[in-house]
Structures are given as C-alpha cells and as structure tokens.
Amino acid sequence: MSALNIILMIIQLLIAVGLIYIIAIQQPKTEGMGAAISSASVSTFKGKPGFEQRLNELTVYLGIAFFATSILVAVDRSKLLPTAIVLAVILGAAYFGIKTYRAHNE
C-alpha cells in the first residue's frame, strides 16, 4: 500500500465521519407517519435563519468529496490510470455539479 493510498483513506474516513455527523444533526423535512400515528407534539422552533441551507450545501460538498476520494483510492489501488487525470475529471465533474446545484437553489 502506497503512502498516497493511506493518506487518501484517512481523508476519506474523516469525510465519512463528517458526513454522518452533518446528516445526523439535520432536522427532518417532514415528520412522516410517525407524527400522525403517535400524535406527538412537534416543536416548531427553528434555528438560525439559513442554517439548514448551509447544512444542505455542506452535505452536498462532503458527498462530492467522499465520492472523489473513493474513486481516487480505487484508481490508486488498481494503478490503471494516472491519478492526476482522474483527479482532473473528478474536479471538473464536481465543479459542474456544484454549479448546477447552486443554479437550481437560487
């Protein structure tokens, strides 16, 4: 296992933990059938304005980063393609994805 592969796997682990944390602290969009069946009181308190939007954006960015590191780990392990070429393609796709996400949420 190369040093680059170990570094990428550590980065991937940190991104995965961050992604799990960010998803866990997000408020559900709807309460679903659980609230209808149990008739539990639902708090209408919201946090700071824009906080949920920032969490959503951070989730998208961490998801893209996790996807990119997953591909880089696989490519580095297989030695099929030079990592720089794959990284350039991933960064281009990530840029296009973020640009499209921002365009749809404006």
For each residue, the residues with C-beta under 8 A, 3 or more apart:
1: 5 6
2: 5 6 76
3: 6 7
4: 7 8 76 83
5: 1 2 8 9 73 76 77
6: 1 2 3 9 10
7: 3 4 10 11
8: 4 5 11 12 69 72 73 76
9: 5 6 12 13 73
10: 6 7 13 14
11: 7 8 14 15 69
12: 8 9 15 16 66 69 70 73
13: 9 10 16 17
14: 10 11 17 18
15: 11 12 18 19 62 65 66 69
16: 12 13 19 20 66
17: 13 14 20 21
18: 14 15 21 22 62
19: 15 16 22 23 59 62 63 66
20: 16 17 23 24
21: 17 18 24 25
22: 18 19 25 26 55 58 59 62
23: 19 20 26 59
24: 20 21
25: 21 22 55
26: 22 23 52 55 56 59
27: 46 47 52
28: 31 32
29:
30:
31: 28 34 35 36 42
32: 28 35 36
33: 36 37
34: 31 37 38 40
35: 31 32 38 39 40 42
36: 31 32 33 39
37: 33 34
38: 34 35
39: 35 36
40: 34 35
41:
42: 31 35
43:
44:
45:
46: 27 49 52
47: 27 51 52
48: 51
49: 46
50: 53 54
51: 47 48 54 55
52: 26 27 46 47 55 56
53: 50 56 57 105
54: 50 51 57 58
55: 22 25 26 51 52 58 59
56: 26 52 53 59 60
57: 53 54 60 61 101
58: 22 54 55 61 62
59: 19 22 23 26 55 56 62 63
60: 56 57 63 64 97 98 101
61: 57 58 64 65 98
62: 15 18 19 22 58 59 65 66
63: 19 59 60 66 67
64: 60 61 67 68 94 97 98
65: 15 61 62 68 69 94
66: 12 15 16 19 62 63 69 70
67: 63 64 70 71 90
68: 64 65 71 72 87 90 91 94
69: 8 11 12 15 65 66 72 73
70: 12 66 67 73 74
71: 67 68 74 75 86 90
72: 8 68 69 75 76 83 86 87 90
73: 5 8 9 12 69 70 76 77
74: 70 71 77 78
75: 71 72 78 79 80 81 83 86
76: 2 4 5 8 72 73 79 83
77: 5 73 74
78: 74 75
79: 75 76
80: 75
81: 75 85 86
82: 85 86
83: 4 72 75 76 86 87
84: 87 88
85: 81 82 88 89
86: 71 72 75 81 82 83 89 90
87: 68 72 83 84 90 91
88: 84 85 91 92
89: 85 86 92 93
90: 67 68 71 72 86 87 93 94
91: 68 87 88 94 95
92: 88 89 95 96
93: 89 90 96 97
94: 64 65 68 90 91 97 98
95: 91 92 98 99
96: 92 93 99 100
97: 60 64 93 94 100 101
98: 60 61 64 94 95 101 102
99: 95 96 102 103
100: 96 97 103 104
101: 57 60 97 98 104 105
102: 98 99 105 106
103: 99 100 106
104: 100 101
105: 53 101 102
106: 102 103
